Amino acid sequence: MIIDLGLTDYEECYRTQREMAARRKLGEIEDTLILAEHNNVFTVGRMGARKNLLVDSDYLHERGIKVLNVDRGGDITFHGPGQLLIYPIIELKEKWRDLHKYMRLLEDVAIKYLERYSLQPGRMPGLTGVWVSGKKVVSIGIGVTNWVTYHGLSVNIKPDLGFFDMIYPCGLRGVKMASLESLTGKDISMEEAKIDILSDFEKVFNYGKIYFSSPAYIGGITRKGEI
């Protein structure tokens, strides 16, 4: 099942993730992908520290930007419009109980997607995510409950990269962030990005056909059926 929440507050999307993960544990639903963009927010993972936030709370409060502690892996990151979030709700117990393999597969999805644009994406030794020319384009932080996954990966399609200057992204000093738009000079629509990355997800995870299910839709596409 695919659920596209569109532009939504992080907290609302998180509640949906937890609800769907609970239902997946009970076997009430099949594996599910939740797609979203978020209103501007900084999130700090379980291994993170607010010392990696470089602006003060008054500055953020004046601009209506929240800082949230969340239960994913990793450190601090930014989410905002123009960034595509993919939150897989997948039961791993009956597939393979290997979280490292799972995260490498998420990276493979992003690598396959970025290769569509004649880029040369890859990994950095000892780090999670996907990089192009030494700049980070895709961040990954997962959560797992009883071998059901939530949280996931964020792909910088065309967000305002200036927000990353307010943090040490993923707790890494000196890291440079990039977007697909900044690397290619192309204006890529979010609807196009969603359709392409869902296709790549299907190939990497070797699912069968993925179906749109109510209330899911991709942007202005309202048809039902397989991709």
N, CA, C and O of each residue as an XYZ file, in Angstrom:
908
protein
N       0.854     -1.190      0.000
C       0.000      0.000      0.000
C       0.888      1.238      0.000
O       1.943      1.254      0.635
N       0.467      2.252     -0.699
C       1.184      3.522     -0.744
C       0.258      4.624     -0.254
O      -0.874      4.752     -0.722
N       0.748      5.419      0.692
C      -0.015      6.551      1.206
C       0.808      7.808      0.994
O       1.911      7.926      1.528
N       0.288      8.740      0.228
C       0.963     10.010     -0.022
C       0.274     11.086      0.814
O      -0.858     11.473      0.525
N       0.958     11.566      1.845
C       0.381     12.571      2.732
C       0.587     13.993      2.207
O       0.021     14.941      2.751
N       1.395     14.146      1.153
C       1.661     15.483      0.645
C       2.436     16.302      1.674
O       3.192     15.747      2.470
N       2.247     17.623      1.657
C       2.926     18.512      2.605
C       2.186     18.468      3.934
O       1.023     18.863      4.019
N       2.856     17.993      4.958
C       2.204     17.804      6.249
C       3.187     18.047      7.377
O       4.393     17.879      7.195
N       2.686     18.441      8.542
C       3.545     18.620      9.707
C       4.194     17.293     10.078
O       3.589     16.230      9.944
N       5.429     17.375     10.542
C       6.174     16.179     10.906
C       5.415     15.352     11.953
O       5.334     14.128     11.844
N       4.865     16.024     12.959
C       4.215     15.297     14.052
C       2.992     14.525     13.571
O       2.735     13.417     14.042
N       2.240     15.097     12.643
C       1.082     14.391     12.109
C       1.518     13.148     11.347
O       0.909     12.085     11.470
N       2.576     13.292     10.562
C       3.089     12.153      9.800
C       3.621     11.076     10.745
O       3.432      9.885     10.500
N       4.282     11.491     11.817
C       4.813     10.533     12.775
C       3.687      9.711     13.412
O       3.818      8.500     13.589
N       2.596     10.374     13.751
C       1.448      9.639     14.324
C       0.925      8.607     13.323
O       0.564      7.494     13.705
N       0.887      8.980     12.044
C       0.438      8.033     11.025
C       1.394      6.856     10.935
O       0.960      5.709     10.825
N       2.686      7.130     10.982
C       3.672      6.044     10.948
C       3.451      5.058     12.097
O       3.410      3.846     11.886
N       3.312      5.583     13.293
C       3.165      4.710     14.462
C       1.876      3.906     14.381
O       1.849      2.728     14.738
N       0.819      4.539     13.915
C      -0.453      3.824     13.771
C      -0.312      2.696     12.753
O      -0.761      1.576     12.998
N       0.306      2.987     11.622
C       0.458      1.971     10.590
C       1.414      0.868     11.030
O       1.199     -0.297     10.696
N       2.464      1.212     11.772
C       3.389      0.191     12.281
C       2.684     -0.741     13.253
O       2.908     -1.951     13.232
N       1.827     -0.179     14.109
C       1.073     -1.014     15.055
C       0.136     -1.955     14.312
O       0.004     -3.124     14.674
N      -0.499     -1.451     13.294
C      -1.409     -2.293     12.503
C      -0.648     -3.356     11.722
O      -1.135     -4.471     11.534
N       0.575     -2.991     11.263
C       1.372     -3.986     10.532
C       1.802     -5.113     11.463
O       1.822     -6.274     11.055
N       2.149     -4.785     12.713
C       2.543     -5.813     13.669
C       1.417     -6.807     13.910
O       1.656     -7.998     14.109
N       0.175     -6.300     13.890
C      -0.991     -7.150     14.116
C      -1.432     -7.887     12.858
O      -2.338     -8.719     12.907
N      -0.798     -7.583     11.741
C      -1.167     -8.228     10.493
C      -2.430     -7.673      9.865
O      -3.034     -8.312      9.004
N      -2.835     -6.472     10.298
C      -4.061     -5.869      9.763
C      -3.846     -5.234      8.388
O      -4.792     -5.072      7.616
N      -2.600     -4.878      8.090
C      -2.286     -4.268      6.797
C      -1.052     -4.939      6.225
O      -0.325     -5.630      6.938
N      -0.817     -4.735      4.941
C       0.386     -5.219      4.274
C       1.485     -4.192      4.454
O       1.265     -3.130      5.036
N       2.686     -4.513      3.946
C       3.768     -3.537      3.949
C       3.312     -2.262      3.237
O       2.597     -2.310      2.236
N       3.743     -1.130      3.776
C       3.216      0.174      3.338
C       4.348      1.172      3.173
O       5.305      1.166      3.947
N       4.241      2.025      2.170
C       5.150      3.152      2.012
C       4.369      4.442      2.224
O       3.347      4.672      1.577
N       4.853      5.277      3.130
C       4.262      6.593      3.366
C       5.182      7.633      2.740
O       6.377      7.666      3.031
N       4.626      8.476      1.886
C       5.368      9.563      1.255
C       4.916     10.889      1.852
O       3.746     11.059      2.192
N       5.848     11.823      1.974
C       5.477     13.121      2.540
C       6.533     14.158      2.217
O       7.679     13.832      1.909
N       6.122     15.413      2.295
C       7.009     16.558      2.479
C       6.616     17.152      3.826
O       5.481     16.988      4.274
N       7.548     17.838      4.468
C       7.235     18.417      5.772
C       7.387     19.931      5.756
O       8.186     20.490      5.005
N       6.603     20.573      6.601
C       6.863     21.977      6.917
C       8.194     22.059      7.652
O       8.610     21.092      8.290
N       8.862     23.200      7.568
C      10.218     23.339      8.104
C      10.325     22.863      9.549
O       9.587     23.318     10.423
N      11.257     21.938      9.785
C      11.442     21.380     11.115
C      12.841     20.778     11.205
O      13.364     20.250     10.223
N      13.438     20.861     12.388
C      14.666     20.129     12.671
C      14.304     18.958     13.589
O      13.546     19.122     14.545
N      14.849     17.784     13.292
C      14.617     16.633     14.162
C      15.955     16.092     14.642
O      16.938     16.059     13.901
N      15.965     15.666     15.907
C      17.180     15.151     16.536
C      16.942     13.688     16.881
O      16.040     13.367     17.655
N      17.751     12.801     16.308
C      17.590     11.376     16.525
C      18.108     10.914     17.877
O      18.597     11.709     18.679
N      17.993      9.611     18.113
C      18.350      9.046     19.415
C      19.809      9.294     19.794
O      20.126      9.475     20.970
N      20.686      9.302     18.805
C      22.117      9.488     19.073
C      22.540     10.944     18.901
O      23.732     11.251     18.902
N      21.565     11.837     18.754
C      21.859     13.225     18.441
C      22.017     14.117     19.651
O      21.779     13.710     20.788
N      22.424     15.344     19.376
C      22.615     16.336     20.434
C      22.236     17.703     19.893
O      22.543     18.039     18.749
N      21.562     18.495     20.733
C      21.159     19.830     20.296
C      22.339     20.782     20.156
O      22.183     21.884     19.632
N      23.513     20.372     20.618
C      24.701     21.212     20.402
C      25.036     21.297     18.918
O      25.800     22.169     18.503
N      24.474     20.403     18.122
C      24.711     20.437     16.680
C      23.731     21.360     15.961
O      23.754     21.464     14.734
N      22.868     22.028     16.731
C      22.010     23.090     16.217
C      22.742     24.411     16.425
O      23.138     24.723     17.548
N      22.925     25.183     15.372
C      23.819     26.344     15.415
C      23.105     27.679     15.575
O      23.752     28.727     15.561
N      21.780     27.660     15.727
C      21.024     28.889     15.960
C      20.248     28.725     17.263
O      19.973     27.607     17.700
N      19.900     29.859     17.879
C      19.251     29.752     19.183
C      17.734     29.606     19.046
O      17.164     29.803     17.972
N      17.111     29.261     20.147
C      15.680     28.969     20.149
C      14.847     30.191     19.803
O      13.792     30.057     19.184
N      15.300     31.386     20.191
C      14.545     32.601     19.863
C      14.485     32.797     18.353
O      13.444     33.166     17.811
N      15.588     32.551     17.688
C      15.651     32.690     16.234
C      14.642     31.751     15.572
O      13.928     32.143     14.649
N      14.592     30.532     16.045
C      13.675     29.550     15.462
C      12.230     29.872     15.809
O      11.339     29.737     14.971
N      12.000     30.297     17.045
C      10.637     30.609     17.486
C      10.046     31.738     16.650
O       8.876     31.685     16.271
N      10.846     32.753     16.362
C      10.371     33.876     15.555
C       9.950     33.436     14.161
O       9.111     34.075     13.525
N      10.535     32.347     13.694
C      10.249     31.853     12.338
C       9.321     30.644     12.336
O       9.052     30.060     11.286
N       8.839     30.277     13.504
C       7.886     29.176     13.609
C       8.472     27.816     13.260
O       7.767     26.943     12.755
N       9.769     27.634     13.529
C      10.440     26.378     13.201
C      10.648     25.574     14.483
O      11.250     26.066     15.438
N      10.154     24.352     14.502
C      10.270     23.497     15.676
C      11.558     22.682     15.637
O      12.127     22.438     14.573
N      12.007     22.263     16.831
C      13.081     21.287     16.978
C      12.503     20.133     17.789
O      12.078     20.323     18.929
N      12.486     18.948     17.208
C      11.837     17.798     17.830
C      12.834     16.676     18.093
O      13.640     16.339     17.225
N      12.778     16.101     19.290
C      13.523     14.878     19.575
C      12.684     13.699     19.102
O      11.507     13.592     19.447
N      13.285     12.817     18.316
C      12.536     11.718     17.714
C      13.265     10.401     17.959
O      14.439     10.384     18.330
N      12.552      9.302     17.745
C      13.085      7.981     18.086
C      13.629      7.221     16.872
O      13.452      6.008     16.763
N      14.280      7.931     15.978
C      15.002      7.279     14.880
C      16.478      7.262     15.215
O      16.922      7.914     16.160
N      17.232      6.509     14.431
C      18.670      6.554     14.561
C      19.213      7.856     13.990
O      18.510      8.597     13.304
N      20.470      8.112     14.288
C      21.121      9.286     13.718
C      21.065     10.513     14.599
O      20.596     10.459     15.736
N      21.544     11.612     14.068
C      21.686     12.866     14.800
C      20.665     13.869     14.280
O      19.521     13.500     14.015
N      21.054     15.119     14.132
C      20.121     16.170     13.741
C      20.045     16.295     12.224
O      21.047     16.128     11.529
N      18.866     16.586     11.721
C      18.693     16.869     10.303
C      17.562     17.871     10.124
O      16.848     18.214     11.066
N      17.425     18.324      8.893
C      16.374     19.275      8.539
C      15.401     18.627      7.579
O      15.798     17.867      6.696
N      14.109     18.931      7.754
C      13.079     18.544      6.791
C      12.315     19.800      6.396
O      12.006     20.649      7.232
N      12.013     19.900      5.095
C      11.246     21.042      4.624
C      10.669     20.784      3.247
O      10.969     19.763      2.628
N       9.844     21.698      2.763
C       9.270     21.552      1.427
C      10.365     21.360      0.374
O      11.431     21.972      0.450
N      10.087     20.516     -0.591
C      11.074     20.217     -1.618
C      11.956     19.029     -1.293
O      12.791     18.625     -2.102
N      11.771     18.478     -0.120
C      12.489     17.270      0.281
C      11.488     16.132      0.345
O      10.442     16.256      0.982
N      11.801     15.025     -0.311
C      10.896     13.885     -0.357
C      11.253     12.904      0.749
O      12.382     12.421      0.833
N      10.272     12.619      1.592
C      10.427     11.646      2.667
C       9.731     10.351      2.284
O       8.586     10.367      1.833
N      10.418      9.230      2.462
C       9.831      7.915      2.230
C       9.939      7.137      3.528
O      11.037      6.863      4.010
N       8.800      6.785      4.085
C       8.745      6.070      5.355
C       8.204      4.657      5.111
O       6.989      4.481      5.021
N       9.078      3.646      5.002
C       8.598      2.275      4.806
C       8.107      1.662      6.129
O       8.801      1.699      7.145
N       6.924      1.113      6.086
C       6.382      0.334      7.205
C       6.441     -1.115      6.739
O       5.513     -1.613      6.103
N       7.551     -1.788      7.065
C       7.832     -3.107      6.513
C       8.085     -4.097      7.642
O       8.823     -3.801      8.582
N       7.482     -5.249      7.550
C       7.698     -6.318      8.523
C       8.904     -7.135      8.080
O       8.884     -7.747      7.012
N       9.964     -7.147      8.905
C      11.206     -7.831      8.546
C      11.350     -9.207      9.173
O      12.212     -9.983      8.761
N      10.532     -9.521     10.152
C      10.708    -10.769     10.908
C      10.672    -11.990     10.001
O      11.473    -12.912     10.155
N       9.741    -11.989      9.057
C       9.582    -13.148      8.185
C      10.409    -13.032      6.910
O      10.386    -13.938      6.077
N      11.147    -11.917      6.745
C      11.959    -11.720      5.542
C      13.419    -11.987      5.885
O      13.968    -13.026      5.517
N      14.038    -11.059      6.583
C      15.417    -11.208      7.033
C      15.611    -10.249      8.197
O      15.312     -9.060      8.087
N      16.103    -10.760      9.294
C      16.299     -9.940     10.495
C      17.691     -9.317     10.444
O      18.593     -9.697     11.190
N      17.833     -8.367      9.556
C      19.148     -7.766      9.335
C      18.950     -6.285      9.029
O      18.644     -5.916      7.895
N      19.126     -5.436     10.046
C      18.887     -4.005      9.868
C      19.958     -3.357      8.999
O      19.670     -2.393      8.289
N      21.194     -3.870      9.042
C      22.236     -3.318      8.183
C      21.888     -3.563      6.717
O      22.049     -2.677      5.878
N      21.414     -4.761      6.416
C      20.989     -5.057      5.046
C      19.845     -4.139      4.640
O      19.817     -3.631      3.519
N      18.907     -3.928      5.549
C      17.767     -3.063      5.256
C      18.228     -1.646      4.908
O      17.750     -1.065      3.934
N      19.152     -1.086      5.693
C      19.613      0.273      5.426
C      20.401      0.348      4.121
O      20.326      1.346      3.404
N      21.167     -0.718      3.807
C      21.890     -0.720      2.530
C      20.905     -0.760      1.366
O      21.156     -0.158      0.322
N      19.795     -1.459      1.536
C      18.781     -1.493      0.480
C      18.145     -0.121      0.295
O      17.877      0.287     -0.835
N      17.900      0.599      1.396
C      17.376      1.964      1.276
C      18.367      2.839      0.506
O      17.969      3.635     -0.345
N      19.653      2.687      0.810
C      20.659      3.437      0.062
C      20.641      3.047     -1.414
O      20.790      3.901     -2.288
N      20.460      1.756     -1.688
C      20.407      1.302     -3.077
C      19.250      1.949     -3.838
O      19.386      2.294     -5.012
N      18.102      2.112     -3.154
C      16.962      2.783     -3.789
C      17.360      4.190     -4.207
O      17.115      4.606     -5.340
N      17.978      4.922     -3.280
C      18.369      6.308     -3.570
C      19.433      6.367     -4.655
O      19.391      7.250     -5.511
N      20.384      5.445     -4.633
C      21.435      5.423     -5.656
C      20.826      5.184     -7.030
O      21.164      5.869     -7.995
N      19.933      4.215     -7.112
C      19.287      3.916     -8.390
C      18.497      5.136     -8.880
O      18.504      5.451    -10.070
N      17.823      5.813     -7.956
C      17.045      6.990     -8.344
C      17.955      8.098     -8.875
O      17.670      8.669     -9.928
N      19.031      8.410     -8.175
C      19.913      9.502     -8.593
C      20.633      9.182     -9.892
O      20.978     10.085    -10.654
N      20.859      7.911    -10.144
C      21.505      7.519    -11.402
C      20.634      7.835    -12.618
O      21.142      7.920    -13.736
N      19.346      8.006    -12.411
C      18.472      8.406    -13.511
C      18.922      9.731    -14.133
O      18.633     10.007    -15.297
N      19.632     10.545    -13.349
C      20.020     11.889    -13.789
C      21.505     11.953    -14.160
O      22.122     13.017    -14.104
N      22.064     10.814    -14.535
C      23.463     10.720    -14.981
C      24.439     11.206    -13.916
O      25.515     11.713    -14.234
N      24.056     11.050    -12.653
C      24.945     11.356    -11.549
C      25.691     10.079    -11.147
O      25.347      8.981    -11.585
N      26.711     10.243    -10.312
C      27.472      9.101     -9.808
C      27.364      9.058     -8.286
O      28.323      9.382     -7.586
N      26.203      8.660     -7.774
C      26.004      8.606     -6.326
C      26.718      7.411     -5.711
O      26.976      6.409     -6.377
N      27.028      7.539     -4.436
C      27.674      6.431     -3.746
C      27.628      6.619     -2.246
O      27.009      7.551     -1.731
N      28.295      5.716     -1.561
C      28.359      5.745     -0.106
C      29.687      6.341      0.346
O      30.649      6.408     -0.420
N      29.722      6.778      1.621
C      30.957      7.228      2.242
C      31.311      6.214      3.322
O      30.446      5.843      4.116
N      32.557      5.756      3.371
C      32.946      4.742      4.356
C      32.579      5.139      5.782
O      32.915      6.230      6.243
N      31.894      4.249      6.461
C      31.544      4.459      7.862
C      30.367      5.370      8.104
O      30.002      5.610      9.254
N      29.749      5.896      7.024
C      28.624      6.814      7.172
C      27.385      6.252      6.485
O      27.480      5.437      5.567
N      26.235      6.699      6.943
C      24.965      6.284      6.349
C      24.466      7.374      5.419
O      24.651      8.560      5.692
N      23.835      6.979      4.323
C      23.278      7.943      3.387
C      23.887      7.797      2.008
O      24.628      6.851      1.743
N      23.571      8.738      1.129
C      24.062      8.711     -0.246
C      24.642     10.077     -0.593
O      24.075     11.116     -0.253
N      25.776     10.052     -1.272
C      26.561     11.241     -1.536
C      26.845     11.358     -3.029
O      26.929     10.348     -3.729
N      26.992     12.579     -3.513
C      27.393     12.851     -4.897
C      28.490     13.905     -4.857
O      28.289     14.997     -4.325
N      29.642     13.582     -5.415
C      30.768     14.531     -5.477
C      31.102     15.099     -4.098
O      31.380     16.290     -3.957
N      31.072     14.229     -3.081
C      31.432     14.638     -1.729
C      30.354     15.384     -0.976
O      30.579     15.807      0.158
N      29.174     15.559     -1.581
C      28.066     16.246     -0.917
C      26.940     15.258     -0.631
O      26.668     14.363     -1.432
N      26.297     15.426      0.507
C      25.245     14.496      0.917
C      23.906     14.922      0.333
O      23.495     16.075      0.465
N      23.244     13.991     -0.303
C      21.956     14.263     -0.944
C      20.827     13.521     -0.257
O      19.688     13.987     -0.254
N      21.131     12.371      0.324
C      20.111     11.503      0.921
C      20.535     11.136      2.337
O      21.661     10.691      2.563
N      19.627     11.325      3.285
C      19.874     10.949      4.678
C      18.945      9.811      5.066
O      17.819      9.719      4.576
N      19.424      8.949      5.949
C      18.657      7.779      6.378
C      18.711      7.671      7.891
O      19.777      7.763      8.499
N      17.549      7.475      8.484
C      17.451      7.212      9.914
C      16.216      6.371     10.142
O      15.118      6.767      9.750
N      16.371      5.230     10.762
C      15.243      4.303     10.872
C      14.854      4.072     12.328
O      15.622      4.335     13.253
N      13.642      3.574     12.492
C      13.158      3.067     13.756
C      12.590      1.683     13.502
O      12.122      1.392     12.401
N      12.629      0.828     14.518
C      12.111     -0.536     14.387
C      11.419     -0.926     15.679
O      11.950     -0.715     16.770
N      10.230     -1.496     15.548
C       9.509     -2.011     16.694
C       9.023     -3.415     16.368
O       8.228     -3.615     15.450
N       9.517     -4.389     17.139
C       9.168     -5.789     16.873
C       9.386     -6.170     15.413
O       8.570     -6.863     14.805
N      10.501     -5.701     14.867
C      10.897     -6.001     13.491
C       9.965     -5.391     12.446
O       9.929     -5.849     11.304
N       9.216     -4.367     12.828
C       8.469     -3.567     11.863
C       9.151     -2.205     11.787
O       9.365     -1.553     12.809
N       9.491     -1.781     10.574
C      10.243     -0.545     10.390
C       9.331      0.676     10.348
O       8.158      0.581      9.985
N       9.886      1.815     10.722
C       9.265      3.119     10.491
C      10.400      4.140     10.362
O      11.568      3.750     10.358
N      10.089      5.426     10.258
C      11.056      6.428      9.808
C      11.583      5.965      8.447
O      10.933      5.140      7.806
N      12.740      6.464      7.979
C      13.169      6.046      6.656
C      14.220      6.942      6.040
O      15.259      7.202      6.647
N      13.949      7.424      4.815
C      14.962      8.204      4.118
C      14.394      9.514      3.581
O      13.214      9.611      3.244
N      15.263     10.515      3.511
C      14.895     11.814      2.961
C      15.792     12.102      1.771
O      17.012     11.952      1.842
N      15.170     12.517      0.679
C      15.884     12.792     -0.567
C      15.727     14.272     -0.885
O      14.610     14.765     -1.039
N      16.825     14.965     -0.982
C      16.785     16.399     -1.281
C      16.516     16.600     -2.766
O      17.431     16.535     -3.587
N      15.264     16.842     -3.100
C      14.912     17.135     -4.496
C      15.185     18.612     -4.784
O      15.995     18.941     -5.651
N      14.517     19.483     -4.065
C      14.750     20.927     -4.256
C      14.380     21.718     -3.002
O      13.639     22.696     -3.095
N      14.882     21.316     -1.829
C      14.593     22.102     -0.622
C      15.472     23.349     -0.567
O      16.403     23.496     -1.359
N      15.175     24.234      0.362
C      16.021     25.387      0.638
C      17.224     24.884      1.425
O      17.112     24.619      2.622
N      18.367     24.752      0.772
C      19.558     24.187      1.408
C      20.131     25.098      2.486
O      20.976     24.668      3.272
N      19.686     26.343      2.535
C      20.181     27.271      3.542
C      19.890     26.810      4.958
O      20.617     27.157      5.889
N      18.830     26.029      5.124
C      18.499     25.556      6.472
C      19.574     24.611      7.015
O      19.757     24.519      8.229
N      20.280     23.914      6.136
C      21.320     23.003      6.604
C      22.508     23.762      7.169
O      23.316     23.188      7.899
N      22.629     25.061      6.838
C      23.702     25.868      7.418
C      23.452     26.176      8.893
O      24.337     26.671      9.590
N      22.243     25.881      9.358
C      21.890     26.135     10.759
C      22.234     24.959     11.664
O      22.029     25.033     12.876
N      22.753     23.877     11.092
C      23.072     22.681     11.865
C      24.393     22.090     11.372
O      24.905     22.455     10.313
N      24.932     21.159     12.179
C      25.918     20.224     11.656
C      25.120     19.015     11.190
O      24.750     18.174     12.010
N      24.845     18.909      9.890
C      23.945     17.851      9.423
C      24.429     16.468      9.846
O      25.581     16.098      9.616
N      23.531     15.719     10.464
C      23.842     14.368     10.959
C      24.981     14.406     11.976
O      25.647     13.396     12.206
N      25.201     15.571     12.581
C      26.264     15.716     13.573
C      27.657     15.785     12.980
O      28.644     15.668     13.707
N      27.756     15.974     11.659
C      29.043     15.955     10.962
C      29.499     17.378     10.649
O      28.830     18.100      9.909
N      30.622     17.774     11.207
C      31.170     19.096     10.916
C      31.817     19.092      9.543
O      32.528     18.156      9.175
N      31.562     20.141      8.800
C      32.187     20.278      7.498
C      31.454     19.586      6.369
O      31.860     19.702      5.213
N      30.370     18.859      6.676
C      29.641     18.186      5.607
C      28.880     19.215      4.772
O      28.331     20.176      5.312
N      28.851     19.014      3.480
C      28.102     19.864      2.574
C      26.887     19.090      2.068
O      26.988     17.919      1.701
N      25.746     19.759      2.053
C      24.517     19.150      1.566
C      24.238     19.646      0.153
O      24.584     20.773     -0.205
N      23.615     18.797     -0.634
C      23.241     19.157     -1.998
C      21.838     18.650     -2.273
O      21.300     17.840     -1.519
N      21.255     19.127     -3.345
C      19.942     18.666     -3.789
C      20.055     18.204     -5.231
O      21.018     18.526     -5.927
N      19.071     17.453     -5.666
C      19.043     17.029     -7.061
C      19.013     18.252     -7.976
O      19.660     18.269     -9.022
N      18.265     19.261     -7.578
C      18.178     20.484     -8.369
C      19.539     21.179     -8.454
O      19.946     21.609     -9.533
N      20.249     21.291     -7.321
C      21.540     21.994     -7.334
C      22.590     21.232     -8.132
O      23.519     21.837     -8.667
N      22.452     19.918     -8.216
C      23.430     19.103     -8.926
C      23.162     19.042    -10.426
O      24.091     18.904    -11.222
N      21.907     19.144    -10.807
C      21.545     18.973    -12.217
C      21.127     20.260    -12.902
O      21.165     20.357    -14.129
N      20.722     21.264    -12.102
C      20.185     22.491    -12.686
C      18.788     22.328    -13.234
O      18.279     23.209    -13.926
N      18.152     21.183    -12.922
C      16.818     20.910    -13.439
C      15.761     21.125    -12.364
O      15.994     20.864    -11.184
N      14.599     21.603    -12.790
C      13.454     21.747    -11.892
C      12.636     20.459    -11.973
O      11.850     20.264    -12.901
N      12.832     19.589    -10.990
C      12.158     18.290    -10.992
C      10.907     18.383    -10.132
O      10.973     18.793     -8.973
N       9.780     18.007    -10.692
C       8.541     18.074     -9.930
C       8.524     16.963     -8.878
O       9.087     15.888     -9.092
N       7.882     17.227     -7.753
C       7.773     16.217     -6.707
C       6.955     15.026     -7.177
O       7.222     13.891     -6.781
N       5.957     15.278     -8.024
C       5.134     14.181     -8.520
C       5.981     13.214     -9.348
O       5.860     11.996     -9.218
N       6.841     13.778    -10.203
C       7.742     12.948    -11.000
C       8.705     12.182    -10.101
O       8.954     10.996    -10.318
N       9.247     12.863     -9.087
C      10.190     12.225     -8.170
C       9.536     11.059     -7.440
O      10.148     10.003     -7.280
N       8.305     11.244     -6.999
C       7.614     10.175     -6.274
C       7.404      8.951     -7.149
O       7.670      7.826     -6.724
N       6.938      9.162     -8.342
C       6.673      8.031     -9.234
C       7.964      7.282     -9.543
O       7.986      6.051     -9.530
N       9.047      8.023     -9.825
C      10.310      7.380    -10.169
C      10.884      6.609     -8.987
O      11.334      5.474     -9.144
N      10.871      7.219     -7.809
C      11.501      6.557     -6.671
C      10.672      5.360     -6.198
O      11.229      4.399     -5.667
N       9.367      5.406     -6.381
C       8.556      4.226     -6.061
C       8.903      3.073     -6.989
O       8.957      1.921     -6.560
N       9.134      3.374     -8.241
C       9.540      2.344     -9.193
C      10.886      1.741     -8.787
O      11.069      0.526     -8.854
N      11.820      2.587     -8.368
C      13.129      2.097     -7.948
C      13.028      1.297     -6.653
O      13.745      0.312     -6.476
N      12.152      1.711     -5.754
C      11.937      0.970     -4.510
C      11.438     -0.436     -4.823
O      11.904     -1.414     -4.240
N      10.503     -0.525     -5.733
C       9.951     -1.825     -6.114
C      11.050     -2.736     -6.659
O      11.103     -3.920     -6.323
N      11.921     -2.184     -7.496
C      12.977     -2.993     -8.104
C      13.983     -3.467     -7.061
O      14.355     -4.640     -7.049
N      14.424     -2.572     -6.192
C      15.458     -2.909     -5.214
C      14.940     -3.913     -4.191
O      15.637     -4.869     -3.852
N      13.733     -3.702     -3.705
C      13.195     -4.590     -2.678
C      12.513     -5.822     -3.272
O      12.051     -6.700     -2.544
N      12.458     -5.872     -4.605
C      11.929     -7.037     -5.301
C      10.503     -7.351     -4.877
O      10.109     -8.511     -4.753
N       9.738     -6.276     -4.658
C       8.320     -6.482     -4.417
C       7.650     -6.891     -5.713
O       8.224     -6.765     -6.794
N       6.443     -7.376     -5.591
C       5.615     -7.554     -6.764
C       5.056     -6.195     -7.153
O       5.693     -5.171     -6.907
N       3.918     -6.174     -7.735
C       3.335     -4.914     -8.168
C       2.885     -4.101     -6.959
O       2.322     -4.636     -6.004
N       3.146     -2.804     -7.022
C       2.730     -1.902     -5.957
C       1.453     -1.214     -6.401
O       1.374     -0.709     -7.521
N       0.469     -1.191     -5.545
C      -0.817     -0.624     -5.910
C      -1.099      0.636     -5.106
O      -0.757      0.728     -3.927
N      -1.730      1.610     -5.767
C      -2.255      2.753     -5.039
C      -3.502      2.291     -4.294
O      -4.345      1.588     -4.850
N      -3.609      2.692     -3.038
C      -4.781      2.326     -2.258
C      -5.319      3.572     -1.576
O      -4.538      4.390     -1.091
N      -6.605      3.733     -1.529
C      -7.219      4.885     -0.859
C      -6.737      4.915      0.584
O      -6.742      3.878      1.248
N      -6.310      6.104      1.103
C      -6.445      7.435      0.520
C      -5.209      7.879     -0.259
O      -4.942      9.077     -0.354
N      -4.462      6.949     -0.810
C      -3.216      7.327     -1.460
C      -3.451      7.935     -2.836
O      -4.408      7.590     -3.529
N      -2.574      8.831     -3.211
C      -2.547      9.369     -4.556
C      -1.194     10.019     -4.738
O      -0.526     10.341     -3.755
N      -0.783     10.215     -5.957
C       0.484     10.878     -6.240
C       0.177     12.222     -6.878
O      -0.224     12.301     -8.039
N       0.372     13.272     -6.100
C       0.133     14.618     -6.608
C      -1.240     14.737     -7.221
O      -2.243     14.414     -6.584
N      -1.292     15.203     -8.469
C      -2.569     15.384     -9.141
C      -3.071     14.129     -9.811
O      -4.130     14.138    -10.440
N      -2.308     13.027     -9.681
C      -2.723     11.791    -10.334
C      -3.746     11.088     -9.455
O      -3.437     10.708     -8.326
N      -4.924     10.917     -9.948
C      -5.990     10.348     -9.128
C      -6.355      8.938     -9.567
O      -7.221      8.298     -8.971
N      -5.676      8.449    -10.634
C      -6.031      7.117    -11.108
C      -5.649      6.067    -10.063
O      -4.760      6.294     -9.242
N      -6.313      4.939    -10.101
C      -5.934      3.796     -9.285
C      -5.261      2.797    -10.214
O      -5.475      2.817    -11.426
N      -4.464      1.942     -9.647
C      -3.838      0.913    -10.476
C      -2.397      0.718    -10.122
O      -1.902      1.327     -9.174
N      -1.721     -0.106    -10.854
C      -0.366     -0.460    -10.523
C       0.620      0.497    -11.183
O       0.294      1.180    -12.153
N       1.840      0.529    -10.632
C       2.907      1.286    -11.272
C       3.974      0.281    -11.723
O       4.990      0.675    -12.297
